[in-house]
Every structure is written in structure tokens, then in C-alpha cells.
Amino acid sequence: MKRTNTFAVRPLSEDGEQLLRDLLDASAALWNEVNYQRLMRYNSEDGFEGGVWDADTGRLEGTYKGVLGASTAQQVIRKNSEAWRGFFGTKNKYHDDSNTSVTEHPSPPGFRGNEDDGRVLKTVIRNTSYTVEWGERSRLEILVGSELKDRYDHTGRLRLEIVGVPNWPNYEKQGRLDLWYDEIDCTFRASQPVTVSNDARDTPLASEKAALDIGANNLVACTTTTGAQYLYKGRELFQRFRETTREIARLQSKLEDGRYSSKRIRRLYLKRTRRRDHAQEALCRDLLERLYSEGVDTVYVGRLTDVLETHWSVETNAKTHNFWAFKQFTERLVCTAEESGISVEVRSEAWTSQECPQCSSTDRTTRHQDTLTCPCGFEGHADLTASETFLKRHTQKAVRPMARPVRFEWDDHNWSESPRSPVRESPKEQRTDPSTVHHDGNVASGDS
Ligand SMILES: [Zn+2]
């Protein structure tokens, strides 16, 4: 079965870093040149003969193989060809009336980067042109072209240190490696597709279940059948998202008549999206690594529509919906889970966030900020309780007694364990203006 190892890598020296940047930049330049030649033919521009596949990629390969090495130059070109074939395939579906899966006309493959921001540093390396060694000091070694070696007075392959532990250290085959620079957190990253034997799936431990409750103040509350509970705090992230949204609205109100956007506005949108995506991606990775080591094989996720319809205020709904990009989040979760052999199941979680775990009442409970209370005497963290109730509803498996919950905060790079870990209300949360908090919703407050 196919799986993917994703990991960060670090050059060992400044020269090594510069060499790697040059390699990634040249790869993007080659991609752009190939793409340009093809796009001009696709658009039938004057001076460009033939169709997309008539572009002279052999000449470009010749130009770039000195820097990239022949195999990497070929891979970059091949990847661009795949992008074009994908585009034509989607376009055919769009024009095929009997096929309803594509409703918007697709765009041809794009360029890597733009004039303002420079090129996107990214390459792709053939399976025989890199090696990975897993161990105490894991490392990646990649092939580089002779011109780059001369430029940096380097011999052999470029060695990079691997940060972290892979999900699949034992595999039969490795595929084409993607290697890129992640601008958001200034880190080089790689993704390595691998084929692992089917036995690898049969981890004896992997039969535990987990359930997620999704919200805005707490992005994810999670309970597992092993008795672990995790809480990913989203308040600050959500607030920054809304601040940027307000700033966009302010700039929009100042635009001249007839103008709808500006470079500044587009950049803010992009920044807002990237920041959210980055945090979401990191959250998925962090959470699934934990679930993997807990031996979880299935994760239940509620449908956000359930949550919204049952107990969120309309106004907060719209904003939260936008912030969450829920579909995208579940897709990301599914992809990340797949790498670890964990399956994600979307289930209805209607009412779980209002149910008292002690007496099962749903109409006597009261939610105030992060606390759920019931006249029967129950009092607990509302979102964690909801994920626990949700889990119990969907699994036959006994749920072990809960350990102390672990709480995480986002610092723009990582989700790290909060030092002051009592999950119950902190003074910061007391600032919430109760008038904007729906009595039983996961509502972020203070919005104007
Ligand atoms: Zn109760």
C-alpha cells in the first residue's frame, strides 16, 4: 500500500542552504520556462508553432541539467506534463454534458511564483536520485548538478538533516520526492511517497477510536478510547482572522468608485488564508501523530452543519464557516490520516455538545463560556465533554477513564503544550462579553 512520509529538513551549513535554494529556484525557473512555452502554444500566440506538446523541452532540459542534474531536470518537465494532462482531462470532463463532476472551467497549469514575490522554491527528485537514512540522526541526500557543485565547491550529493520521526520508516520502495521551502515558517520540507508491505498495517495496538469536536474558541477538542483528551485553542487565531477581515473591509471602503480590490487587499486575503491553512495543517499533523501513537485506527468527525444548525448563532455561523473552511479541513485531515493508516469518518453529532454525560439530559444543561453545567451536579469543559459524548455514541468500545487533558496553543509555527495546562477557564477567557455568547454555543465573542 502507498503511504507518504512528510518531514522538515535542515541544511548543515550556510553554503549548503544557499546551494539548496539555488537548486529549488532553478527548478522553479525551469518549470516556468516549460510552462510558458506550452501556455503560449495553448493560447496560439504568434511566433509559437504547434500545440502544447510541441514545445522544445529537450532544449530546456539541456540548459538546466548543469545546475539541476539531468534526472531532476527531466522530473520537473515530466511533472509539468502531468499538470497539463490533468488540465486537459478536467477540461474534457467540463465539456462532457454527461459528466457533472466538473462545474467550472479549469485553468491551465500556473507559474511558480510571480514578479513581486519571486519564484516559489520547489523541486522534484527522481527515486534513484536521493537516499534517506532513518535513525538517530536521520538524513536525506540529494543529487545536484555539476555547475552547482562547482559554484559551491561541493562534492557528492547534498546532505540535509531530517527533523522528526517518519510514520513509515520501513518500506519496500520509495517514489519521487517533493522538496520545497515553506515560506510561512521558513522551513525546508520534503514529502516522500513510499510503498509499505501490507503487514505494516497490522499494528496490534491500532484498534482505538477517537472523536473530534470542532469549534472556533477551541479549534479541536478530542477524546480517545484510551482516555486521552486534547484541546487545541483557537481563540487568538480566530481573533487575528477577524482582525484581518476587518482590515480588508476598511481598505475596501476606501477604494475609488468602480474598483473592487487592490494589491494590498489581495495580499491580506492571501495572508489570512495562508495563516489559517498553516495552522490547520500543523494541527492535523500534530493531532494525528498523537492519535497514531495512542493506537487509534478510526477518527470520528462531526458534520459542521450539524453543529451550526443546532446551536450556533447565525452571525457567528457565517464567520466561523469562513474561518474554518470545514470541507478543506476534513480533506486535510483525511489526507494526513491516510499517511498514518488512520481512517476518518464523518458522523452526525447533533446535540452531543449539550448532553450531560452524567444524566444524559440535553435540555437541562447550561453552557457558559467553556463550561457545561447540569443541575444533576455535573460540571466540565464543554467541548471536551462534547467530544467524549460523541465518541461514546459512535463506538462500542469501552472508553477508559480520562487522563488529565492536554492543551495546546499556536505560536505561529507550532502547536505546543500550554504550560498552564488547567483546561478550565483562564482569566483571559473571562474577558468574554457574555452578551455575545449564545447560551450553549461554541461562540467566539467580542465581534462587532
Ligand atoms: Zn446531568
Boltz pocket constraint, residues with backbone or C-beta under 6 A from the ligand:
constraints:
  - pocket:
      binder: B
      contacts: [[A, 356], [A, 357], [A, 358], [A, 359], [A, 360], [A, 361], [A, 374], [A, 375], [A, 376], [A, 377], [A, 378]]
      max_distance: 6.0
